[in-house]
Amino acid sequence: MAVRIRKLDSTAPDFKQTLDALLAFEADTDDAIESSVATILADVKHRGDAAVLEYTNRFDRIPNGGAASMAAFDIGQDELDAALASLPEAQRAALRTAAERIRVFHERQKQELNGFTFTEPDGTVLGQRVTPLDRVGIYVPGGKAAYPSSVLMNAIPAQVAGVQEIVMVVPTPDGVKNQMVLAAAAIAGVTRVITIGGAQAVGALAYGTETIPAVDKIVGPGNAYVAAAKRRVFGVVGIDMIAGPSEILVLCDGTTDPDWVAMDLFSQAEHDELAQAILLCPDADYIARVEASIHKLLPTMPRAATITTSLSDRGALVKVRDMIEACEIANAIAAEHLEISAQEPLQWADKIRHAGAMFLGRFSSESLGDYCCGPNHVLPTSRTARFSSPLGVYDFQKRSSVIQVSEQGAQTLGKVAAELAYGEGLQAHARSAELRIKS
């Protein structure tokens, strides 16, 4: 199957419409999935552990007739430590290095998020207090889509934020446990690991069961059932986001090795058929060289079929007027991952307002950010970078306003509040403020 990646030109009269159609992605609401998830969540809420046990045995095909109790799904610290010890030394070292870099980066976020207070001339003290969530749930995909890096990216910011209890759920289809995922949990300091998944795991975390405590927030990626479940429990608990397919947008001035750019496009296209990879470049000859590299390198990829479908259905090589226009288009796309592969990337980065993460310069491949640079790889997709941010320490903290009005301050503020309260027809509000005013 040959890849047929579309080539666009920003000067074409129908360019905007064509680009908008290419970018358009709305996760189809599958009525069967929604109905199934609604049933599962209601059952878990009503029957607790019994429902979770039943669904996990069935959907994950737990061997030997299935688990007899929820205790079978708990993984103790000894097993996590054993998983870490079982890995080749190179993998252990890589996990530890990545974890340390992620921790160092997110520690800086904590420092920047400290609360504040200030005192007004009349002695009134106003401020903001920042406190961590008590307990969070981390969903980690299992089976073929097992990502130890996601364990680190979700758990470490929570730990840095001061969350005392981090409950990780991870499905184990056919009873197979991914040792790198368990090792990552050991390194990241996860409090508890439970081998359940799907909508039933989301329900258990949201509502709580006899053996699983309800959490304050659920983070982490999952399949369509997990996404639908997270949507439904939002409001009972917080959630991080509903992530769409992975995206990469490369802005290139034509000076980077075209093989590098082709492989960077592959790095996201290999995730799944709905992933999106787009190149913006003002040099038509360079675009042709990148296209040649795509055809040359694609047969060497183990996931060539997935890459081919992704690039053919949702990819594009776009000729733009210049790098200034490339930045304007990039802001309209608001991509999850944005590479500025150019000789002077900072001058173009200053023009970018919307991107989940920016990778500046030809040596900053997006794949480094996925694993070990330090900033979080849980990023807004589907143009939501226009109004949302990467997962971070702030997602595991909340802010409370601090208001300590002095006696003198109450004389002034009470009159202001009473006037506004009477205007809104809320007499008790007004009287409450006026009672503190000296006659």
Residue pairs with C-beta under 8 A, 6 or more apart in sequence:
1 305
1 308
1 309
2 295
2 308
3 294
3 295
3 298
3 307
3 308
3 311
3 312
4 312
5 291
5 294
5 311
5 312
5 315
5 316
5 317
6 22
6 315
6 316
6 317
7 287
7 291
7 316
7 317
7 318
7 319
8 15
8 18
8 19
8 316
8 317
8 318
8 319
9 15
9 318
9 319
10 318
10 319
10 320
10 321
10 325
10 329
11 319
11 321
12 18
19 316
19 318
19 329
19 332
19 333
22 276
22 278
22 314
22 316
23 276
23 333
23 383
25 244
25 245
25 274
25 276
25 314
25 382
27 224
27 227
27 242
27 244
30 224
33 224
33 225
33 228
34 228
36 199
36 225
37 199
37 225
37 228
37 229
37 232
38 232
40 51
40 55
40 198
40 199
40 200
40 203
40 229
41 199
41 202
41 203
41 206
41 207
41 229
41 232
41 233
43 51
43 55
43 203
44 51
44 52
44 55
44 199
44 200
44 203
44 204
44 207
44 209
45 203
45 207
48 204
48 207
48 208
48 209
48 210
49 70
49 209
49 210
49 211
49 212
51 200
51 203
52 70
52 196
52 200
52 201
52 203
52 204
52 209
52 212
53 66
53 67
53 69
53 70
55 198
55 199
55 200
56 62
56 67
56 73
56 171
56 196
56 197
56 198
56 200
56 201
57 66
57 67
58 66
59 171
59 197
59 198
59 200
60 142
60 171
60 172
60 173
60 174
60 175
60 196
60 197
60 198
61 173
61 174
61 175
62 172
62 174
62 175
63 174
63 175
67 73
70 209
70 210
70 211
70 212
71 211
73 194
73 195
73 196
74 192
74 193
74 194
74 195
75 177
75 182
75 193
75 194
75 195
77 186
79 182
80 182
80 183
80 185
80 186
80 190
80 193
81 186
83 177
83 179
83 180
83 182
83 183
83 186
84 92
84 95
84 182
84 183
84 186
84 187
86 179
86 183
87 95
87 179
87 180
87 183
91 180
91 183
92 183
94 372
95 148
95 152
95 180
95 183
95 184
95 187
96 187
97 372
98 149
98 152
98 371
98 372
99 152
99 156
99 184
99 187
99 188
101 372
101 373
101 374
102 152
102 153
102 156
102 157
102 372
102 374
102 376
103 156
103 160
104 374
105 373
105 374
105 375
106 156
106 157
106 160
106 374
106 376
106 392
106 393
107 160
109 157
109 160
109 392
109 393
109 394
110 160
110 161
110 393
113 130
113 393
113 394
113 397
114 130
115 127
115 128
115 129
115 130
115 399
115 402
116 127
116 128
117 125
117 126
117 127
117 128
117 402
118 125
118 126
118 127
119 125
120 126
120 409
122 406
122 408
122 409
122 412
123 406
123 407
123 408
123 409
124 404
124 405
124 406
124 408
124 409
124 413
125 402
125 403
125 404
125 406
126 401
126 402
126 403
126 404
127 401
127 402
128 399
128 400
128 401
128 402
129 399
129 400
129 401
129 402
130 397
130 398
130 399
130 400
131 162
131 397
131 398
131 400
132 161
132 162
132 163
132 164
132 396
132 397
132 398
133 158
133 161
133 163
133 216
133 217
133 238
133 396
133 397
133 398
134 163
134 164
134 165
134 216
135 163
135 164
135 165
135 166
135 167
135 213
135 214
135 215
135 216
136 158
136 163
136 165
136 166
136 167
136 215
136 216
136 217
136 218
136 219
136 396
137 167
137 168
137 169
137 205
137 215
137 217
137 218
137 219
137 220
137 237
138 151
138 154
138 155
138 158
138 166
138 167
138 168
138 169
138 190
138 218
138 219
138 220
139 169
139 170
139 197
139 201
139 202
139 205
139 218
139 219
139 220
139 221
139 222
139 226
140 146
140 147
140 150
140 151
140 154
140 168
140 169
140 170
140 181
140 220
141 147
141 150
141 170
141 171
141 197
141 221
141 222
141 223
142 170
142 171
142 172
142 173
142 178
142 181
142 195
142 197
143 171
143 172
143 173
143 176
146 178
146 180
146 181
147 181
147 221
148 178
148 180
148 181
148 183
148 184
149 184
149 370
149 371
149 377
150 220
150 221
150 377
150 378
151 168
151 181
151 184
151 185
151 188
151 190
152 184
152 187
152 188
153 376
153 377
153 378
153 391
154 219
154 220
154 378
154 391
155 166
155 168
155 184
155 185
155 188
155 189
155 190
156 188
156 189
157 376
157 391
157 392
157 393
157 395
157 396
158 166
158 219
158 396
159 166
159 188
159 189
160 393
161 393
161 394
161 395
161 396
161 397
162 396
162 397
163 396
164 191
165 191
165 192
165 213
165 215
166 188
166 189
166 190
166 191
166 192
167 190
167 191
167 192
167 194
167 205
167 212
167 213
167 215
168 185
168 190
168 192
168 193
168 194
169 193
169 194
169 195
169 196
169 197
169 201
169 204
169 205
170 178
170 181
170 193
170 194
170 195
170 196
170 197
171 195
171 196
171 197
171 198
171 201
172 178
172 195
172 197
177 195
182 193
185 193
194 201
194 212
196 204
197 222
197 226
198 222
198 223
198 225
198 226
198 229
199 225
199 226
199 228
199 229
201 226
202 218
202 222
202 226
202 229
202 230
202 233
203 229
203 233
204 212
205 212
205 214
205 215
205 218
205 237
206 214
206 215
206 218
206 233
206 236
206 237
207 214
207 233
207 236
208 214
214 237
215 237
216 237
216 238
217 237
217 238
217 239
217 240
217 395
217 396
218 230
218 233
218 237
218 238
218 239
218 240
219 239
219 240
219 378
219 391
219 395
220 240
220 378
221 243
221 378
222 229
222 230
227 242
227 243
230 239
230 242
231 239
231 242
233 239
240 378
240 391
240 395
241 378
241 380
241 384
241 388
241 391
243 378
243 381
244 274
244 381
244 382
245 271
245 272
245 274
245 275
245 276
245 314
245 381
245 382
246 268
246 271
246 272
246 275
246 276
246 336
246 337
246 381
247 268
247 275
247 276
247 277
247 278
247 335
247 336
247 337
247 381
247 382
248 264
248 265
248 267
248 268
248 276
248 277
248 278
248 335
248 336
248 337
248 338
248 339
248 366
249 278
249 279
249 280
249 330
249 333
249 335
249 337
249 338
249 339
249 355
250 261
250 264
250 265
250 277
250 278
250 279
250 280
250 338
250 339
250 341
251 280
251 281
251 323
251 326
251 327
251 330
251 338
251 339
251 340
251 341
251 342
251 348
252 261
252 279
252 280
252 281
252 286
252 290
252 339
252 341
252 342
253 281
253 282
253 283
253 323
253 341
253 342
253 343
254 281
254 282
254 283
254 285
254 286
255 341
255 342
255 343
255 362
256 341
256 342
256 362
257 362
258 286
258 289
258 290
258 292
258 293
259 293
259 296
259 297
260 341
260 362
260 365
261 279
261 290
261 293
261 341
262 290
262 293
262 294
262 296
262 297
263 297
263 365
264 339
264 341
264 365
264 366
264 367
265 277
265 279
265 290
265 294
265 311
265 315
266 277
266 294
266 297
266 298
266 301
266 307
267 365
267 366
267 367
267 370
268 275
268 276
268 277
268 310
268 337
268 366
269 275
269 276
269 277
269 306
269 307
269 310
269 311
269 315
270 301
270 303
270 306
270 307
270 310
271 306
271 310
272 306
272 310
273 306
273 309
273 310
273 313
274 310
274 313
274 314
275 310
275 314
276 310
276 314
276 315
277 310
277 311
277 314
277 315
278 315
278 316
278 317
278 318
278 333
278 335
279 287
279 290
279 316
279 317
279 318
280 318
280 320
280 326
280 329
280 330
281 287
281 290
281 317
281 318
281 319
281 320
281 326
282 319
282 320
282 321
282 322
282 323
282 325
282 326
284 319
287 317
287 319
290 317
291 317
294 311
298 304
298 307
298 308
301 307
318 329
320 326
320 329
323 342
323 348
324 351
326 348
327 348
327 351
327 352
328 351
330 338
330 352
330 354
330 355
331 351
331 352
331 353
331 354
333 354
333 383
334 354
334 355
334 380
334 383
334 384
334 385
334 386
335 355
335 356
335 385
336 355
336 356
336 357
336 379
336 380
336 381
336 385
337 355
337 356
337 357
337 359
337 366
337 369
337 379
338 352
338 355
338 356
338 357
338 358
338 359
339 358
339 359
339 364
339 365
339 366
340 348
340 349
340 352
340 358
340 359
340 360
340 361
341 361
341 362
342 348
342 361
342 362
345 360
345 361
346 360
349 358
349 360
352 358
354 383
354 385
354 386
355 385
356 379
356 380
356 381
356 385
356 390
357 366
357 369
357 375
357 377
357 379
357 390
359 365
359 366
359 368
359 369
369 375
369 377
370 377
371 377
375 390
376 390
376 391
376 392
377 390
378 390
378 391
379 385
379 390
379 391
380 388
380 389
380 390
405 413
410 433
410 436
410 437
411 436
411 437
411 438
413 433
414 433
414 434
414 436
414 437
415 433
415 437
417 429
417 430
417 433
418 429
418 430
418 431
418 433
418 434
418 437
419 430
421 427
421 429
421 430
421 433
422 430
